[in-house]
Amino acid sequence: MKLIKSDEFIEQLLSPQPRVPGFLRILFITIGIILTFLSLYLMITSSIPLLKAIGIEQAPKDALVISGIYSKMRNPIYTGCILGQIGWSMVWGAVYTLYLMPVFDFLICFVIVKFFEEPILTRKFGEQYEQYKRHVPAFFPPIIKAVLIMLAALIIIFTFIEWIPIS
């Protein structure tokens, strides 16, 4: 086992992360731009009806917002943030960021929803919210989920065949 000196460790830690090269870079930029715009679309279109319903508070005053984009996913703003992180990482071709940040973002959003927002909405709207939860996915509708799984599989394959550098 080779021991790394502290100055070598710091140099490795601060070295730039690998970038996706060549034609794959152009493909990543294209997909990244699409995901980034989808992210902005989700966040903007879902913020408008939500702000009308909640005002400056953090929970709807009178009724759940379950129409429009909220009929497809319960947390489109968080979904937009996650997709934006994936898209932005792809635009930059930043390999470590692409692997780590979307997972980190998803975990943060999951914790916020599961332990803070859902209990508030369940207390306030009871069975109506529980029924909504049973019929509408939290973050990713099936089509977005399928695309993300396919994208993740391709990224893993491209890394395995060394089209995407990891060091």
BELSUL-V488624 format. One record per backbone hydrogen bond with DSSP energy under -1.0 kcal/mol. NH is the residue of the N-H (numbers start at 1). CO is the residue of the C=O. Records with the same first field share a line. If there is no record, write none. Layout:
NH = CO + CO
//
This chain:
9 = 5
10 = 6
11 = 7
12 = 8
13 = 9
14 = 10
20 = 93
26 = 22
27 = 23
28 = 24
29 = 25
30 = 26
31 = 27
32 = 28
33 = 29
34 = 30
35 = 31
36 = 32
37 = 33
38 = 34
39 = 35
40 = 36
41 = 37
42 = 38
43 = 39
44 = 40
45 = 41
46 = 42
47 = 43
48 = 44
50 = 46
51 = 47
52 = 48
53 = 49
54 = 50
55 = 51
57 = 54
61 = 53
70 = 67
71 = 68
72 = 69
73 = 69
74 = 137
75 = 138
79 = 75
80 = 76
81 = 77
82 = 78
83 = 79
84 = 80
85 = 81
86 = 82
87 = 83
88 = 84
89 = 85
90 = 86
91 = 87
92 = 88
94 = 89
95 = 18
98 = 94
99 = 95
100 = 96
101 = 97
104 = 100
105 = 101
106 = 102
107 = 103
108 = 104
109 = 105
110 = 106
111 = 107
112 = 108
113 = 109
114 = 110
115 = 111
116 = 112
117 = 112
118 = 113
120 = 116
121 = 117
122 = 118
123 = 119
124 = 120
125 = 121
126 = 122
128 = 125
130 = 126
131 = 127
132 = 128
133 = 129
134 = 130
135 = 131
136 = 132
145 = 141
146 = 142
147 = 143
148 = 144
149 = 145
150 = 146
151 = 147
152 = 148
153 = 149
154 = 150
155 = 151
156 = 152
157 = 153
158 = 154
159 = 155
160 = 156
161 = 157
162 = 159
163 = 158
164 = 158
//
